[in-house]
Amino acid sequence: MPDGAPSDSQVTDERFDDQPRLVFWEMTKACPLACVHCRAAAQSAPLPGELTTTEGMKLIDELAAGPAPHPILVLTGGDCLTRPDIVELAAYAKHRGVPVAIAPSVSARLADPLLAQLREQGVSHVSLSLDGATARTHEEIRRVPGHFRATLDAIGRLREAGFRVQINTAVMKHNVRELADIAVLLHGAGVRVWEVFFLVNVGRGDKIDDIDPAEAEDVCHFLVDAARYGMVVRTVEAPFFRRVTRQRAALDHPGAPTQLSQGELHRHGELYRELADKLVENLGGPRSRVLAPTISTRDGKGVIFVGYDGAVHPSGFLPLELGNVRDAGLLDIYKNDKLLGDIRAARFTGRCGACDYKDLCGGSRARAYATTGDPLGDDPACIEVAGGSAA
């Protein structure tokens, strides 16, 4: 680091102290799918107690009343398209100047007429899930025959309709060796944003075989490579990807100051080599700079989640209830909750609290809670924690 420059452990990002960048609203638990790893444990019919249209508009009003730029409201579920008022709510958000994105399931509801209505109301970003490079892998996870082809068709229809398409992939033992094939598939389909979810054992995902810390490190190094082919690559519940990106940047520029040795910076295992070789074999050499955001968001920092019944959580993967929008303002909860304040200030315990990357990364607070019961504890998926060192 340059002389006199503070380390990550001395710097906190204050942009997200007053309001989040992303507000996820779980509009419903209803979904036609039965995915094996579903965070929401979604079901075929909605549960009683969903926020009403009027309550949804009140939430939008609150976001509109805050300082610009307003948070992006991500409508999710379950399947957000099962809500009969989704177009009405999107239209209201457009009227109030609140940007809206949707995260629907690929089902019969993802039909061109409904998509056209949403596009007319200013919805421009859609995220879909693709969890395998083959029909067999994807459909073993999604549990719907023909869903792989339907997803690929949906990507094409959405792009033709003018939407910016993001693909979400949940990585697990079952599909980790297909990640390079998925990247190649997305590149060919014209997808420009790929968000890779590292599983947290909540919902139906509590029975899924997760990858181990060494594999997670290899996957992160591979994702840095994948981000050099014109596709933005992000992770969910793997903020240590930002550490790896920072470390790889130091390797790419050997003269750049760094506190780590070359050996510590580049820990490549067999999984990384397999995925990286397959990527180059199919796509050739890198074509762009690394397109991987390094904004230090995490559960409760820049991100907040509103459940179907109005309960507020740091994220959809961290089921600690902080309050309810029926009783208090979402932004008040976000700004004043003590736990969220500790998360944003990177006041962590254990190795995460001692790490030089504690603000840039900060570990998955959801995984820390799921495994230790302490949302400020260590993230066991990070190799720095598993290996017994803090960078």
C-alpha positions in Angstrom: 0.0 0.0 0.0 1.2 3.6 -0.6 2.9 5.2 2.4 0.3 6.7 4.7 -2.7 5.1 3.1 -5.0 3.4 5.5 -5.5 -0.3 5.3 -9.0 -1.8 4.8 -9.2 -2.5 8.5 -8.9 1.3 9.1 -11.5 2.4 6.5 -15.2 2.0 6.5 -17.5 2.9 3.7 -20.1 5.4 5.0 -22.2 5.6 1.8 -24.6 3.0 3.1 -25.0 4.3 6.7 -28.3 6.1 6.0 -30.0 4.0 3.4 -29.4 0.8 1.4 -28.6 0.5 -2.2 -30.8 -2.5 -2.7 -34.1 -3.3 -1.0 -35.3 -6.8 -1.7 -39.0 -7.3 -1.2 -40.2 -10.9 -1.0 -43.6 -10.2 -2.3 -44.9 -13.7 -1.8 -43.9 -17.2 -0.9 -45.9 -18.6 -3.8 -43.9 -20.2 -6.6 -44.6 -23.0 -9.1 -41.1 -24.5 -8.6 -39.7 -26.6 -5.7 -36.0 -26.0 -5.9 -33.9 -28.1 -3.6 -31.9 -25.1 -2.3 -34.7 -22.6 -2.0 -33.9 -19.9 0.6 -37.6 -19.0 0.9 -38.9 -22.6 1.2 -41.4 -21.4 -1.3 -44.7 -23.2 -1.9 -47.5 -23.5 -4.4 -49.9 -21.0 -2.7 -49.3 -17.7 -0.9 -49.2 -17.6 2.9 -51.6 -15.4 4.9 -50.3 -12.0 5.9 -48.6 -10.8 2.7 -48.1 -7.1 2.5 -51.1 -5.6 0.7 -50.9 -3.4 -2.4 -51.5 -0.3 -0.2 -48.7 -1.4 2.2 -46.4 -2.0 -0.8 -47.1 1.5 -2.0 -46.3 2.9 1.4 -42.9 1.1 1.3 -42.3 2.7 -2.1 -43.3 6.1 -0.7 -40.7 5.7 2.0 -37.9 4.9 -0.5 -39.0 7.8 -2.6 -38.8 10.2 0.3 -35.2 9.5 1.0 -32.2 11.2 -0.6 -31.3 10.5 -4.3 -30.3 8.2 -5.7 -33.2 6.2 -4.3 -32.6 2.5 -3.5 -33.4 0.0 -6.1 -36.4 -2.1 -5.2 -36.0 -5.7 -6.2 -39.3 -7.6 -6.4 -38.6 -11.2 -5.6 -40.3 -14.2 -3.9 -41.3 -17.1 -4.3 -42.2 -15.9 -7.7 -43.0 -12.2 -7.8 -45.1 -12.7 -11.0 -47.7 -14.6 -9.0 -48.7 -11.3 -7.4 -51.7 -9.9 -9.4 -50.7 -6.3 -8.4 -47.1 -6.4 -9.7 -47.7 -4.1 -12.7 -49.7 -1.7 -10.5 -46.9 -1.6 -8.0 -44.2 -1.2 -10.7 -46.3 1.7 -12.2 -46.5 3.4 -8.8 -42.8 3.0 -8.3 -42.2 4.6 -11.7 -44.5 7.5 -10.7 -42.5 8.0 -7.4 -39.1 7.7 -9.1 -38.0 4.5 -7.4 -36.2 2.1 -9.8 -37.5 -1.5 -9.9 -35.9 -4.8 -10.9 -37.6 -8.2 -10.8 -36.4 -11.6 -9.9 -39.1 -14.0 -11.2 -39.2 -17.7 -11.6 -39.2 -19.2 -15.1 -42.8 -20.4 -15.4 -45.9 -19.9 -17.4 -46.3 -16.5 -15.7 -43.1 -15.2 -17.5 -45.2 -14.4 -20.5 -44.6 -11.8 -23.2 -47.7 -9.7 -22.5 -46.9 -9.3 -18.8 -43.3 -8.6 -19.6 -44.4 -5.9 -22.0 -46.5 -4.3 -19.3 -43.6 -4.3 -16.8 -41.2 -2.9 -19.4 -43.7 -0.1 -20.1 -43.6 0.7 -16.4 -39.9 1.2 -16.4 -38.7 -2.2 -15.3 -35.5 -2.8 -17.2 -33.5 -5.4 -15.2 -34.5 -9.0 -14.7 -32.6 -11.8 -13.0 -33.2 -15.5 -13.7 -31.6 -18.6 -12.2 -29.6 -21.1 -14.1 -27.9 -23.8 -12.0 -26.3 -26.1 -14.5 -24.8 -26.2 -18.0 -27.0 -29.2 -18.9 -30.7 -30.0 -18.6 -29.9 -32.8 -16.2 -28.0 -30.8 -13.7 -30.3 -27.8 -13.8 -33.5 -29.8 -13.5 -32.2 -32.0 -10.7 -32.0 -28.7 -8.8 -35.1 -26.9 -10.1 -37.3 -30.1 -10.1 -39.2 -29.2 -13.3 -38.8 -31.2 -16.5 -38.0 -29.0 -19.5 -37.0 -26.1 -17.2 -33.5 -25.8 -18.7 -34.7 -25.2 -22.2 -37.5 -22.9 -20.9 -34.8 -20.8 -19.1 -32.6 -20.4 -22.2 -35.7 -19.4 -24.2 -36.7 -16.9 -21.5 -33.2 -15.3 -21.7 -33.7 -14.8 -25.4 -37.2 -13.4 -25.1 -36.2 -11.0 -22.3 -33.2 -9.7 -24.3 -35.4 -9.2 -27.4 -37.9 -7.3 -25.3 -35.1 -4.9 -24.2 -34.5 -6.1 -20.7 -31.0 -6.3 -19.2 -30.7 -9.9 -18.1 -28.8 -11.1 -15.0 -28.3 -14.8 -14.4 -28.0 -16.2 -10.9 -26.2 -19.5 -10.2 -26.1 -21.2 -6.9 -22.8 -23.0 -6.5 -22.7 -26.4 -4.7 -20.9 -29.7 -4.9 -23.5 -30.9 -7.4 -22.7 -28.3 -10.0 -19.3 -26.7 -9.2 -17.4 -28.4 -12.0 -19.9 -27.0 -14.5 -19.2 -23.4 -13.7 -16.9 -22.9 -16.7 -19.5 -24.5 -19.0 -22.2 -22.2 -17.5 -19.9 -19.1 -18.2 -19.5 -20.2 -21.8 -23.2 -20.8 -22.2 -24.0 -17.3 -20.8 -21.4 -15.7 -23.0 -23.0 -17.3 -26.0 -26.5 -16.2 -24.9 -25.4 -12.5 -24.6 -25.8 -12.4 -20.9 -23.7 -9.5 -19.4 -24.2 -10.0 -15.6 -23.6 -13.2 -13.8 -24.2 -13.4 -10.0 -22.9 -16.5 -8.3 -24.6 -17.5 -5.0 -22.5 -19.3 -2.4 -25.0 -21.4 -0.5 -26.0 -20.7 3.1 -27.7 -23.5 4.8 -31.2 -21.9 5.3 -34.6 -22.8 3.9 -34.5 -26.0 1.9 -30.8 -25.4 1.3 -29.9 -26.8 4.8 -29.5 -30.3 3.3 -27.3 -29.3 0.3 -23.6 -30.3 0.1 -21.7 -27.1 0.1 -18.3 -26.6 -1.3 -15.4 -26.4 1.2 -13.2 -23.3 1.8 -10.4 -24.4 -0.6 -12.9 -25.0 -3.3 -14.6 -21.6 -2.6 -11.2 -20.0 -3.0 -10.6 -21.8 -6.3 -14.1 -20.7 -7.5 -13.4 -17.1 -6.6 -10.1 -17.2 -8.6 -12.0 -18.7 -11.5 -14.7 -16.0 -11.3 -11.9 -13.3 -11.6 -10.9 -15.0 -14.9 -14.6 -15.2 -16.0 -14.9 -11.5 -15.4 -12.4 -10.8 -18.2 -14.7 -11.8 -21.0 -17.0 -8.8 -21.1 -19.4 -10.1 -18.4 -19.8 -8.5 -15.0 -19.4 -11.1 -12.3 -20.7 -10.7 -8.8 -21.1 -13.0 -5.8 -23.7 -13.3 -3.1 -22.7 -14.5 0.4 -19.1 -14.7 -0.8 -17.7 -11.2 -0.1 -14.2 -12.8 0.0 -14.5 -12.6 -3.8 -13.6 -9.0 -3.4 -10.4 -9.9 -1.4 -9.4 -12.3 -4.2 -10.1 -9.7 -6.8 -7.9 -7.2 -4.9 -5.2 -9.8 -4.5 -5.3 -10.8 -8.2 -5.0 -7.1 -9.2 -1.8 -7.0 -7.1 -0.5 -10.0 -9.0 -1.4 -8.5 -12.4 0.6 -5.4 -11.4 3.7 -6.8 -9.6 4.9 -3.3 -8.7 1.8 -2.5 -6.8 2.3 -2.4 -3.0 0.9 -5.4 -1.1 1.3 -6.9 2.3 1.1 -10.5 1.0 3.7 -12.7 -0.6 3.1 -14.0 -4.2 2.6 -17.5 -2.7 -0.1 -16.2 -0.4 -1.8 -14.2 -3.1 -2.2 -17.0 -5.7 -3.5 -20.2 -4.1 -4.7 -22.3 -7.1 -5.9 -25.8 -6.6 -7.0 -28.5 -9.0 -10.5 -27.2 -9.2 -9.4 -23.8 -10.3 -7.0 -25.2 -13.0 -9.8 -27.4 -14.4 -12.3 -24.5 -14.6 -9.8 -22.0 -15.9 -8.5 -24.3 -18.6 -12.0 -25.1 -19.8 -12.8 -21.4 -20.0 -9.8 -20.6 -22.2 -10.4 -23.7 -24.3 -13.8 -22.5 -25.1 -13.5 -18.8 -25.2 -9.8 -18.1 -25.9 -7.8 -15.6 -24.0 -9.2 -12.8 -21.8 -11.0 -10.0 -23.7 -11.5 -7.2 -21.2 -10.4 -5.8 -17.9 -11.8 -7.6 -14.8 -15.5 -6.6 -14.6 -16.0 -7.4 -10.9 -17.5 -4.7 -8.6 -15.5 -4.0 -5.4 -18.1 -1.9 -3.5 -18.0 -3.3 0.0 -21.7 -4.2 0.5 -22.9 -7.2 2.6 -25.9 -8.4 4.6 -27.2 -5.2 6.3 -24.7 -2.9 4.6 -26.2 -1.5 1.4 -28.6 -4.4 1.4 -31.9 -5.0 3.3 -34.6 -7.5 3.0 -38.4 -7.2 3.6 -40.2 -10.5 4.0 -43.6 -11.4 2.6 -45.2 -10.4 5.9 -43.3 -7.1 6.3 -40.6 -8.5 8.6 -37.2 -6.8 8.1 -34.0 -8.9 7.9 -30.4 -8.0 7.1 -30.7 -10.2 4.0 -32.8 -13.0 2.7 -30.2 -15.5 4.0 -30.0 -14.0 7.5 -33.3 -14.7 9.3 -32.9 -12.4 12.2 -36.0 -10.2 12.5 -35.1 -6.5 13.1 -38.6 -5.1 13.0 -41.6 -4.9 10.7 -42.5 -2.3 8.1 -46.1 -2.4 9.5 -44.8 -1.0 12.7 -41.8 1.2 11.8 -40.2 2.8 8.8 -37.8 0.5 6.8 -35.1 3.3 6.6 -35.4 4.0 10.3 -34.8 0.3 11.0 -31.9 0.2 8.6 -30.3 3.3 10.0 -30.8 2.8 13.7 -30.6 -1.0 14.3 -27.6 -1.8 16.5 -26.7 -5.0 14.8 -26.7 -3.3 11.4 -24.6 -0.6 12.8 -22.0 -3.1 13.9 -22.1 -4.9 10.6 -21.6 -1.6 8.7 -18.7 -0.6 11.0 -17.1 -4.1 10.6 -17.2 -4.7 14.3 -16.7 -8.5 13.9 -15.4 -11.0 16.4 -12.7 -13.7 15.7 -10.6 -13.7 12.6 -13.0 -11.7 10.5 -12.6 -8.9 13.1 -8.8 -9.0 12.9 -8.6 -9.3 9.1 -7.1 -6.4 7.0 -10.0 -7.0 4.6 -12.7 -6.8 7.1 -14.4 -3.9 5.5 -13.8 -4.7 1.8 -15.0 -8.3 2.6 -16.4 -8.7 6.0 -17.4 -12.3 5.5 -20.9 -13.6 5.0 -22.9 -12.5 8.0 -25.6 -15.0 7.1 -23.2 -18.0 7.0 -21.6 -16.8 10.3 -25.0 -16.9 11.9 -26.1 -20.2 10.3 -23.0 -22.0 11.6 -22.1 -20.2 14.9 -25.3 -18.4 15.9 -23.3 -15.2 16.0 -24.0 -12.8 13.0 -20.8 -11.0 13.9 -18.7 -14.2 14.0 -16.4 -15.8 11.5 -17.4 -16.9 8.0 -16.2 -20.5 7.9 -16.3 -20.6 4.0 -13.4 -18.2 3.9 -10.0 -19.8 3.5 -8.5 -17.1 5.8 -10.7 -18.3 8.6 -10.4 -22.0 7.8 -6.6 -21.8 7.3 -6.2 -20.0 10.7 -4.7 -16.8 9.4 -5.9 -13.2 8.9 -4.4 -11.6 5.9 
